[in-house]
Amino acid sequence: MLGKYENIDRRIKEPDLEPLDAVMLTLDVEKYLEKTLDATYRELPVNKFFVIDGGSKDNTIEILKKYPRVEIHVRPDIRTTGKGFEFLFNIATTPWIVFVDCAKVPTEGWYDEMMKYKSKYDFFGSKRIVHYEFEREDPTTTDINKRPLGGPWLIRKKSIKGYHVDDDYAWRMTDILIRQVVEKNGYKYGAVSSTHHVCYVSDEKKYESDEEKRGSQLVFKVPEMKITNWKNWEKRFENHRKAIVKYLDPDLCPYYISDGLLLGMMKLDIDWVKKTNIKWYHKLKKFKKKRYIKVKFKIICYRIYKLLFPKKSFHRLFKKTTSSK
């Protein structure tokens, strides 16, 4: 599904449009990169296109160099997407920025439709259609009570003033972190349902050029995520949980918190959690107490059952049932 750049450059074609900077993170993304860039330059009046590459060993860099006004920073030393975003946000200069996510292709008319909402929102994405062998709308991407998920997004630069993370844990929750910064700054997150982008998903192995980041592969059966390196995968999720504790305020992202998330976070050192973010410490302590009560209730029910149905009677019932078969 490679693209074919035909020099469709909206910045040149419509010079009166307000230009905006585009930013992108890349690492071994050659498969859909041309398709993504073709659509980006066709749709957006791109002023400059800033890219951080994590050290790609495929044709990612060569493809990027074919496109106009691209500034590439090869930075394998930047280990997390959170820190990569900070770098890109600092070098972008236009009042509005578009984050371009590889293999997420804006449909025709995406930018014009999105800009209708720039007075309503300051950080917003659009409905997602996921492309496997078929297309399905992702309804979570237009529900503002859900997380923003991956780009493309439009972001008012002023709304992300003060965005900062250390280059340590931020990996899988940067969209929530950005939304938190936007809302803390008094700006508004939203989602647009009247246009969409297409999310292209393939069965390629992820991040093959970086040994530390390898860990997963999408295998098309129903489709399911195949873990190719459990040690790396578990380490990245440990970092993900630590990023949640260190950077997110549980009072500001209730749409993200679930029992499953809290159960995973129980694996963290509780003393570290307490020292790092007291709000999450109290949240986990409360969750642990609730789980204890549930388990205790089940134990009490089981003991009552054992009193009502002694072991001998149970064996007789089992024997009768099996003999009748």
LOLUMKE-978856 format. One record per residue (C-alpha): residue number from 1; residue in one letter; z, x, y. Coordinates in steps of 0.1 Angstrom, whole numbers, always signed. Last residue first. Example, Ala and Ser with C-alpha at 12.3 -4.5 7.8 and 13.67 -1.06 7.14 Angstrom:
% LOLUMKE-978856
vexdo=2 | marvex=S | Z=+71 | X=+137 | Y=-11
vexdo=1 | marvex=A | Z=+78 | X=+123 | Y=-45
END
This chain:
% LOLUMKE-978856
vexdo=325 | marvex=K | Z=+326 | X=-246 | Y=-412
vexdo=324 | marvex=S | Z=+357 | X=-266 | Y=-421
vexdo=323 | marvex=S | Z=+373 | X=-234 | Y=-434
vexdo=322 | marvex=T | Z=+370 | X=-218 | Y=-399
vexdo=321 | marvex=T | Z=+387 | X=-247 | Y=-381
vexdo=320 | marvex=K | Z=+415 | X=-250 | Y=-406
vexdo=319 | marvex=K | Z=+422 | X=-213 | Y=-405
vexdo=318 | marvex=F | Z=+423 | X=-213 | Y=-367
vexdo=317 | marvex=L | Z=+447 | X=-243 | Y=-366
vexdo=316 | marvex=R | Z=+470 | X=-227 | Y=-392
vexdo=315 | marvex=H | Z=+470 | X=-195 | Y=-372
vexdo=314 | marvex=F | Z=+478 | X=-213 | Y=-340
vexdo=313 | marvex=S | Z=+507 | X=-231 | Y=-357
vexdo=312 | marvex=K | Z=+522 | X=-198 | Y=-369
vexdo=311 | marvex=K | Z=+518 | X=-182 | Y=-334
vexdo=310 | marvex=P | Z=+537 | X=-210 | Y=-317
vexdo=309 | marvex=F | Z=+518 | X=-235 | Y=-296
vexdo=308 | marvex=L | Z=+541 | X=-250 | Y=-269
vexdo=307 | marvex=L | Z=+560 | X=-218 | Y=-264
vexdo=306 | marvex=K | Z=+529 | X=-197 | Y=-264
vexdo=305 | marvex=Y | Z=+512 | X=-220 | Y=-239
vexdo=304 | marvex=I | Z=+542 | X=-217 | Y=-216
vexdo=303 | marvex=R | Z=+539 | X=-179 | Y=-218
vexdo=302 | marvex=Y | Z=+502 | X=-181 | Y=-210
vexdo=301 | marvex=C | Z=+509 | X=-203 | Y=-179
vexdo=300 | marvex=I | Z=+535 | X=-178 | Y=-167
vexdo=299 | marvex=I | Z=+511 | X=-149 | Y=-172
vexdo=298 | marvex=K | Z=+484 | X=-168 | Y=-153
vexdo=297 | marvex=F | Z=+508 | X=-175 | Y=-124
vexdo=296 | marvex=K | Z=+518 | X=-138 | Y=-123
vexdo=295 | marvex=V | Z=+481 | X=-128 | Y=-121
vexdo=294 | marvex=K | Z=+475 | X=-152 | Y=-91
vexdo=293 | marvex=I | Z=+507 | X=-141 | Y=-74
vexdo=292 | marvex=Y | Z=+498 | X=-104 | Y=-78
vexdo=291 | marvex=R | Z=+463 | X=-111 | Y=-64
vexdo=290 | marvex=K | Z=+479 | X=-127 | Y=-33
vexdo=289 | marvex=K | Z=+502 | X=-97 | Y=-29
vexdo=288 | marvex=K | Z=+473 | X=-73 | Y=-32
vexdo=287 | marvex=F | Z=+453 | X=-92 | Y=-6
vexdo=286 | marvex=K | Z=+483 | X=-91 | Y=+19
vexdo=285 | marvex=K | Z=+487 | X=-54 | Y=+13
vexdo=284 | marvex=L | Z=+450 | X=-49 | Y=+18
vexdo=283 | marvex=K | Z=+449 | X=-67 | Y=+51
vexdo=282 | marvex=H | Z=+480 | X=-50 | Y=+63
vexdo=281 | marvex=Y | Z=+465 | X=-16 | Y=+56
vexdo=280 | marvex=W | Z=+432 | X=-27 | Y=+71
vexdo=279 | marvex=K | Z=+450 | X=-34 | Y=+104
vexdo=278 | marvex=I | Z=+469 | X=-2 | Y=+102
vexdo=277 | marvex=N | Z=+438 | X=+19 | Y=+104
vexdo=276 | marvex=T | Z=+438 | X=+56 | Y=+95
vexdo=275 | marvex=K | Z=+474 | X=+63 | Y=+87
vexdo=274 | marvex=K | Z=+478 | X=+31 | Y=+66
vexdo=273 | marvex=V | Z=+445 | X=+36 | Y=+49
vexdo=272 | marvex=W | Z=+454 | X=+72 | Y=+40
vexdo=271 | marvex=D | Z=+487 | X=+60 | Y=+26
vexdo=270 | marvex=I | Z=+468 | X=+33 | Y=+6
vexdo=269 | marvex=D | Z=+446 | X=+60 | Y=-11
vexdo=268 | marvex=L | Z=+414 | X=+40 | Y=-17
vexdo=267 | marvex=K | Z=+407 | X=+21 | Y=-49
vexdo=266 | marvex=M | Z=+421 | X=-11 | Y=-33
vexdo=265 | marvex=M | Z=+389 | X=-10 | Y=-11
vexdo=264 | marvex=G | Z=+369 | X=-22 | Y=-41
vexdo=263 | marvex=L | Z=+391 | X=-53 | Y=-45
vexdo=262 | marvex=L | Z=+388 | X=-59 | Y=-7
vexdo=261 | marvex=L | Z=+350 | X=-60 | Y=-9
vexdo=260 | marvex=G | Z=+350 | X=-83 | Y=-39
vexdo=259 | marvex=D | Z=+376 | X=-106 | Y=-23
vexdo=258 | marvex=S | Z=+352 | X=-109 | Y=+7
vexdo=257 | marvex=I | Z=+350 | X=-95 | Y=+42
vexdo=256 | marvex=Y | Z=+316 | X=-93 | Y=+59
vexdo=255 | marvex=Y | Z=+317 | X=-126 | Y=+79
vexdo=254 | marvex=P | Z=+352 | X=-118 | Y=+90
vexdo=253 | marvex=C | Z=+338 | X=-88 | Y=+110
vexdo=252 | marvex=L | Z=+358 | X=-86 | Y=+143
vexdo=251 | marvex=D | Z=+393 | X=-91 | Y=+129
vexdo=250 | marvex=P | Z=+387 | X=-65 | Y=+102
vexdo=249 | marvex=D | Z=+380 | X=-39 | Y=+129
vexdo=248 | marvex=L | Z=+355 | X=-14 | Y=+115
vexdo=247 | marvex=Y | Z=+353 | X=+23 | Y=+120
vexdo=246 | marvex=K | Z=+379 | X=+41 | Y=+99
vexdo=245 | marvex=V | Z=+386 | X=+15 | Y=+73
vexdo=244 | marvex=I | Z=+350 | X=+5 | Y=+68
vexdo=243 | marvex=A | Z=+339 | X=+41 | Y=+68
vexdo=242 | marvex=K | Z=+364 | X=+49 | Y=+41
vexdo=241 | marvex=R | Z=+350 | X=+21 | Y=+20
vexdo=240 | marvex=H | Z=+314 | X=+35 | Y=+25
vexdo=239 | marvex=N | Z=+327 | X=+71 | Y=+17
vexdo=238 | marvex=E | Z=+341 | X=+58 | Y=-16
vexdo=237 | marvex=F | Z=+308 | X=+41 | Y=-21
vexdo=236 | marvex=R | Z=+289 | X=+73 | Y=-15
vexdo=235 | marvex=K | Z=+312 | X=+91 | Y=-40
vexdo=234 | marvex=E | Z=+307 | X=+64 | Y=-66
vexdo=233 | marvex=W | Z=+269 | X=+67 | Y=-63
vexdo=232 | marvex=N | Z=+270 | X=+105 | Y=-63
vexdo=231 | marvex=K | Z=+291 | X=+106 | Y=-95
vexdo=230 | marvex=W | Z=+272 | X=+77 | Y=-111
vexdo=229 | marvex=N | Z=+238 | X=+94 | Y=-108
vexdo=228 | marvex=T | Z=+208 | X=+73 | Y=-117
vexdo=227 | marvex=I | Z=+223 | X=+39 | Y=-110
vexdo=226 | marvex=K | Z=+197 | X=+12 | Y=-117
vexdo=225 | marvex=M | Z=+197 | X=-17 | Y=-93
vexdo=224 | marvex=E | Z=+182 | X=-48 | Y=-109
vexdo=223 | marvex=P | Z=+150 | X=-68 | Y=-105
vexdo=222 | marvex=V | Z=+148 | X=-92 | Y=-128
vexdo=221 | marvex=K | Z=+130 | X=-64 | Y=-146
vexdo=220 | marvex=F | Z=+117 | X=-42 | Y=-118
vexdo=219 | marvex=V | Z=+139 | X=-11 | Y=-117
vexdo=218 | marvex=L | Z=+152 | X=-2 | Y=-83
vexdo=217 | marvex=Q | Z=+165 | X=+34 | Y=-83
vexdo=216 | marvex=S | Z=+198 | X=+48 | Y=-73
vexdo=215 | marvex=G | Z=+218 | X=+80 | Y=-68
vexdo=214 | marvex=R | Z=+201 | X=+108 | Y=-49
vexdo=213 | marvex=K | Z=+219 | X=+116 | Y=-16
vexdo=212 | marvex=E | Z=+235 | X=+149 | Y=-26
vexdo=211 | marvex=E | Z=+203 | X=+163 | Y=-42
vexdo=210 | marvex=D | Z=+183 | X=+156 | Y=-11
vexdo=209 | marvex=S | Z=+145 | X=+155 | Y=-16
vexdo=208 | marvex=E | Z=+147 | X=+127 | Y=-41
vexdo=207 | marvex=Y | Z=+161 | X=+103 | Y=-15
vexdo=206 | marvex=K | Z=+156 | X=+71 | Y=-34
vexdo=205 | marvex=K | Z=+137 | X=+68 | Y=-67
vexdo=204 | marvex=E | Z=+107 | X=+45 | Y=-64
vexdo=203 | marvex=D | Z=+107 | X=+10 | Y=-78
vexdo=202 | marvex=S | Z=+94 | X=-6 | Y=-47
vexdo=201 | marvex=V | Z=+107 | X=-29 | Y=-19
vexdo=200 | marvex=Y | Z=+86 | X=-40 | Y=+11
vexdo=199 | marvex=C | Z=+106 | X=-60 | Y=+36
vexdo=198 | marvex=V | Z=+83 | X=-82 | Y=+56
vexdo=197 | marvex=H | Z=+92 | X=-90 | Y=+92
vexdo=196 | marvex=H | Z=+97 | X=-125 | Y=+107
vexdo=195 | marvex=T | Z=+92 | X=-148 | Y=+135
vexdo=194 | marvex=S | Z=+107 | X=-182 | Y=+145
vexdo=193 | marvex=S | Z=+140 | X=-176 | Y=+129
vexdo=192 | marvex=V | Z=+155 | X=-152 | Y=+154
vexdo=191 | marvex=A | Z=+190 | X=-136 | Y=+149
vexdo=190 | marvex=G | Z=+217 | X=-129 | Y=+174
vexdo=189 | marvex=Y | Z=+243 | X=-104 | Y=+186
vexdo=188 | marvex=K | Z=+257 | X=-107 | Y=+221
vexdo=187 | marvex=Y | Z=+270 | X=-83 | Y=+247
vexdo=186 | marvex=G | Z=+306 | X=-78 | Y=+260
vexdo=185 | marvex=N | Z=+309 | X=-41 | Y=+251
vexdo=184 | marvex=K | Z=+330 | X=-50 | Y=+221
vexdo=183 | marvex=E | Z=+302 | X=-73 | Y=+209
vexdo=182 | marvex=V | Z=+276 | X=-45 | Y=+210
vexdo=181 | marvex=V | Z=+299 | X=-20 | Y=+194
vexdo=180 | marvex=Q | Z=+307 | X=-44 | Y=+166
vexdo=179 | marvex=R | Z=+270 | X=-52 | Y=+161
vexdo=178 | marvex=I | Z=+263 | X=-15 | Y=+158
vexdo=177 | marvex=L | Z=+291 | X=-11 | Y=+132
vexdo=176 | marvex=I | Z=+278 | X=-41 | Y=+112
vexdo=175 | marvex=D | Z=+243 | X=-26 | Y=+111
vexdo=174 | marvex=T | Z=+257 | X=+8 | Y=+103
vexdo=173 | marvex=M | Z=+274 | X=-6 | Y=+71
vexdo=172 | marvex=R | Z=+259 | X=+13 | Y=+43
vexdo=171 | marvex=W | Z=+263 | X=+49 | Y=+54
vexdo=170 | marvex=A | Z=+291 | X=+59 | Y=+78
vexdo=169 | marvex=Y | Z=+314 | X=+83 | Y=+59
vexdo=168 | marvex=D | Z=+314 | X=+118 | Y=+75
vexdo=167 | marvex=D | Z=+292 | X=+127 | Y=+105
vexdo=166 | marvex=D | Z=+317 | X=+113 | Y=+130
vexdo=165 | marvex=V | Z=+308 | X=+81 | Y=+147
vexdo=164 | marvex=H | Z=+300 | X=+71 | Y=+182
vexdo=163 | marvex=Y | Z=+285 | X=+42 | Y=+202
vexdo=162 | marvex=G | Z=+299 | X=+44 | Y=+237
vexdo=161 | marvex=K | Z=+271 | X=+24 | Y=+253
vexdo=160 | marvex=I | Z=+255 | X=+3 | Y=+227
vexdo=159 | marvex=S | Z=+249 | X=-28 | Y=+249
vexdo=158 | marvex=K | Z=+234 | X=-7 | Y=+277
vexdo=157 | marvex=K | Z=+205 | X=+2 | Y=+253
vexdo=156 | marvex=R | Z=+195 | X=-34 | Y=+248
vexdo=155 | marvex=I | Z=+186 | X=-34 | Y=+211
vexdo=154 | marvex=L | Z=+157 | X=-50 | Y=+193
vexdo=153 | marvex=W | Z=+160 | X=-48 | Y=+155
vexdo=152 | marvex=P | Z=+136 | X=-39 | Y=+127
vexdo=151 | marvex=G | Z=+159 | X=-35 | Y=+110
vexdo=150 | marvex=G | Z=+184 | X=-36 | Y=+81
vexdo=149 | marvex=L | Z=+212 | X=-61 | Y=+76
vexdo=148 | marvex=P | Z=+226 | X=-81 | Y=+106
vexdo=147 | marvex=R | Z=+257 | X=-93 | Y=+87
vexdo=146 | marvex=K | Z=+262 | X=-130 | Y=+82
vexdo=145 | marvex=N | Z=+277 | X=-155 | Y=+106
vexdo=144 | marvex=I | Z=+247 | X=-151 | Y=+128
vexdo=143 | marvex=D | Z=+226 | X=-167 | Y=+100
vexdo=142 | marvex=T | Z=+189 | X=-157 | Y=+105
vexdo=141 | marvex=T | Z=+190 | X=-127 | Y=+82
vexdo=140 | marvex=T | Z=+211 | X=-145 | Y=+55
vexdo=139 | marvex=P | Z=+181 | X=-168 | Y=+48
vexdo=138 | marvex=D | Z=+161 | X=-140 | Y=+31
vexdo=137 | marvex=E | Z=+127 | X=-157 | Y=+27
vexdo=136 | marvex=R | Z=+110 | X=-149 | Y=-6
vexdo=135 | marvex=E | Z=+77 | X=-132 | Y=-11
vexdo=134 | marvex=F | Z=+61 | X=-123 | Y=-45
vexdo=133 | marvex=E | Z=+54 | X=-91 | Y=-65
vexdo=132 | marvex=Y | Z=+84 | X=-76 | Y=-46
vexdo=131 | marvex=H | Z=+82 | X=-83 | Y=-9
vexdo=130 | marvex=V | Z=+114 | X=-96 | Y=+8
vexdo=129 | marvex=I | Z=+108 | X=-119 | Y=+37
vexdo=128 | marvex=R | Z=+133 | X=-113 | Y=+64
vexdo=127 | marvex=K | Z=+142 | X=-135 | Y=+94
vexdo=126 | marvex=S | Z=+146 | X=-115 | Y=+126
vexdo=125 | marvex=G | Z=+168 | X=-89 | Y=+142
vexdo=124 | marvex=F | Z=+190 | X=-90 | Y=+173
vexdo=123 | marvex=F | Z=+211 | X=-68 | Y=+195
vexdo=122 | marvex=D | Z=+213 | X=-79 | Y=+232
vexdo=121 | marvex=Y | Z=+208 | X=-117 | Y=+228
vexdo=120 | marvex=K | Z=+200 | X=-146 | Y=+250
vexdo=119 | marvex=S | Z=+179 | X=-130 | Y=+278
vexdo=118 | marvex=K | Z=+160 | X=-109 | Y=+252
vexdo=117 | marvex=Y | Z=+152 | X=-141 | Y=+232
vexdo=116 | marvex=K | Z=+115 | X=-146 | Y=+242
vexdo=115 | marvex=M | Z=+111 | X=-108 | Y=+234
vexdo=114 | marvex=M | Z=+113 | X=-116 | Y=+197
vexdo=113 | marvex=E | Z=+82 | X=-138 | Y=+198
vexdo=112 | marvex=D | Z=+61 | X=-112 | Y=+216
vexdo=111 | marvex=Y | Z=+74 | X=-84 | Y=+193
vexdo=110 | marvex=W | Z=+67 | X=-103 | Y=+160
vexdo=109 | marvex=G | Z=+32 | X=-115 | Y=+169
vexdo=108 | marvex=E | Z=+16 | X=-102 | Y=+137
vexdo=107 | marvex=T | Z=+43 | X=-95 | Y=+112
vexdo=106 | marvex=P | Z=+68 | X=-66 | Y=+115
vexdo=105 | marvex=V | Z=+69 | X=-43 | Y=+85
vexdo=104 | marvex=K | Z=+101 | X=-32 | Y=+68
vexdo=103 | marvex=A | Z=+90 | X=-3 | Y=+46
vexdo=102 | marvex=C | Z=+106 | X=+22 | Y=+69
vexdo=101 | marvex=D | Z=+130 | X=+7 | Y=+94
vexdo=100 | marvex=V | Z=+119 | X=+8 | Y=+130
vexdo=99 | marvex=F | Z=+148 | X=+5 | Y=+155
vexdo=98 | marvex=V | Z=+134 | X=-9 | Y=+188
vexdo=97 | marvex=I | Z=+150 | X=+2 | Y=+220
vexdo=96 | marvex=W | Z=+152 | X=-16 | Y=+253
vexdo=95 | marvex=P | Z=+162 | X=-1 | Y=+287
vexdo=94 | marvex=T | Z=+141 | X=+30 | Y=+279
vexdo=93 | marvex=T | Z=+156 | X=+65 | Y=+275
vexdo=92 | marvex=A | Z=+161 | X=+72 | Y=+238
vexdo=91 | marvex=I | Z=+177 | X=+107 | Y=+232
vexdo=90 | marvex=N | Z=+213 | X=+94 | Y=+229
vexdo=89 | marvex=F | Z=+204 | X=+64 | Y=+207
vexdo=88 | marvex=L | Z=+186 | X=+87 | Y=+183
vexdo=87 | marvex=F | Z=+216 | X=+111 | Y=+178
vexdo=86 | marvex=E | Z=+240 | X=+82 | Y=+174
vexdo=85 | marvex=F | Z=+217 | X=+65 | Y=+149
vexdo=84 | marvex=G | Z=+216 | X=+97 | Y=+128
vexdo=83 | marvex=K | Z=+254 | X=+99 | Y=+128
vexdo=82 | marvex=G | Z=+256 | X=+64 | Y=+113
vexdo=81 | marvex=T | Z=+228 | X=+72 | Y=+89
vexdo=80 | marvex=T | Z=+249 | X=+100 | Y=+74
vexdo=79 | marvex=R | Z=+244 | X=+136 | Y=+65
vexdo=78 | marvex=I | Z=+230 | X=+152 | Y=+96
vexdo=77 | marvex=D | Z=+224 | X=+188 | Y=+85
vexdo=76 | marvex=P | Z=+191 | X=+177 | Y=+70
vexdo=75 | marvex=R | Z=+179 | X=+174 | Y=+106
vexdo=74 | marvex=V | Z=+141 | X=+176 | Y=+110
vexdo=73 | marvex=H | Z=+137 | X=+161 | Y=+145
vexdo=72 | marvex=I | Z=+102 | X=+146 | Y=+150
vexdo=71 | marvex=E | Z=+90 | X=+134 | Y=+184
vexdo=70 | marvex=V | Z=+60 | X=+110 | Y=+180
vexdo=69 | marvex=R | Z=+39 | X=+102 | Y=+211
vexdo=68 | marvex=P | Z=+8 | X=+93 | Y=+190
vexdo=67 | marvex=Y | Z=+6 | X=+90 | Y=+152
vexdo=66 | marvex=K | Z=-9 | X=+115 | Y=+128
vexdo=65 | marvex=K | Z=+22 | X=+137 | Y=+130
vexdo=64 | marvex=L | Z=+42 | X=+110 | Y=+112
vexdo=63 | marvex=I | Z=+19 | X=+111 | Y=+82
vexdo=62 | marvex=E | Z=+23 | X=+149 | Y=+78
vexdo=61 | marvex=I | Z=+61 | X=+146 | Y=+81
vexdo=60 | marvex=T | Z=+64 | X=+119 | Y=+54
vexdo=59 | marvex=N | Z=+40 | X=+137 | Y=+29
vexdo=58 | marvex=D | Z=+67 | X=+144 | Y=+3
vexdo=57 | marvex=K | Z=+95 | X=+170 | Y=+6
vexdo=56 | marvex=S | Z=+114 | X=+151 | Y=+33
vexdo=55 | marvex=G | Z=+143 | X=+170 | Y=+49
vexdo=54 | marvex=G | Z=+165 | X=+143 | Y=+65
vexdo=53 | marvex=D | Z=+140 | X=+133 | Y=+91
vexdo=52 | marvex=I | Z=+151 | X=+120 | Y=+125
vexdo=51 | marvex=V | Z=+123 | X=+103 | Y=+143
vexdo=50 | marvex=F | Z=+118 | X=+94 | Y=+180
vexdo=49 | marvex=F | Z=+87 | X=+74 | Y=+189
vexdo=48 | marvex=K | Z=+80 | X=+75 | Y=+226
vexdo=47 | marvex=N | Z=+68 | X=+47 | Y=+249
vexdo=46 | marvex=V | Z=+57 | X=+23 | Y=+222
vexdo=45 | marvex=P | Z=+42 | X=-10 | Y=+236
vexdo=44 | marvex=L | Z=+49 | X=-27 | Y=+203
vexdo=43 | marvex=E | Z=+29 | X=-48 | Y=+179
vexdo=42 | marvex=R | Z=-1 | X=-26 | Y=+169
vexdo=41 | marvex=Y | Z=+19 | X=+6 | Y=+172
vexdo=40 | marvex=T | Z=+46 | X=-9 | Y=+149
vexdo=39 | marvex=A | Z=+21 | X=-25 | Y=+125
vexdo=38 | marvex=D | Z=+3 | X=+8 | Y=+118
vexdo=37 | marvex=L | Z=+37 | X=+26 | Y=+116
vexdo=36 | marvex=T | Z=+50 | X=+4 | Y=+89
vexdo=35 | marvex=K | Z=+18 | X=+5 | Y=+68
vexdo=34 | marvex=E | Z=+16 | X=+42 | Y=+73
vexdo=33 | marvex=L | Z=+52 | X=+46 | Y=+61
vexdo=32 | marvex=Y | Z=+50 | X=+24 | Y=+30
vexdo=31 | marvex=K | Z=+48 | X=+51 | Y=+3
vexdo=30 | marvex=E | Z=+55 | X=+82 | Y=+24
vexdo=29 | marvex=V | Z=+93 | X=+74 | Y=+28
vexdo=28 | marvex=D | Z=+108 | X=+107 | Y=+15
vexdo=27 | marvex=L | Z=+136 | X=+108 | Y=+40
vexdo=26 | marvex=T | Z=+132 | X=+90 | Y=+73
vexdo=25 | marvex=L | Z=+153 | X=+76 | Y=+101
vexdo=24 | marvex=M | Z=+134 | X=+58 | Y=+129
vexdo=23 | marvex=V | Z=+136 | X=+52 | Y=+167
vexdo=22 | marvex=A | Z=+112 | X=+34 | Y=+190
vexdo=21 | marvex=D | Z=+113 | X=+37 | Y=+228
vexdo=20 | marvex=L | Z=+102 | X=+8 | Y=+250
vexdo=19 | marvex=P | Z=+73 | X=+2 | Y=+274
vexdo=18 | marvex=E | Z=+72 | X=-28 | Y=+297
vexdo=17 | marvex=L | Z=+38 | X=-43 | Y=+293
vexdo=16 | marvex=D | Z=+13 | X=-34 | Y=+321
vexdo=15 | marvex=P | Z=-4 | X=-8 | Y=+300
vexdo=14 | marvex=E | Z=-18 | X=-33 | Y=+275
vexdo=13 | marvex=K | Z=-43 | X=-14 | Y=+252
vexdo=12 | marvex=I | Z=-27 | X=+20 | Y=+258
vexdo=11 | marvex=R | Z=+9 | X=+8 | Y=+249
vexdo=10 | marvex=R | Z=-6 | X=-15 | Y=+223
vexdo=9 | marvex=D | Z=-21 | X=+14 | Y=+203
vexdo=8 | marvex=I | Z=-45 | X=+3 | Y=+176
vexdo=7 | marvex=N | Z=-59 | X=+37 | Y=+168
vexdo=6 | marvex=E | Z=-73 | X=+26 | Y=+134
vexdo=5 | marvex=Y | Z=-44 | X=+39 | Y=+113
vexdo=4 | marvex=K | Z=-51 | X=+30 | Y=+77
vexdo=3 | marvex=G | Z=-20 | X=+19 | Y=+59
vexdo=2 | marvex=L | Z=-8 | X=+28 | Y=+24
vexdo=1 | marvex=M | Z=+0 | X=+0 | Y=+0
END
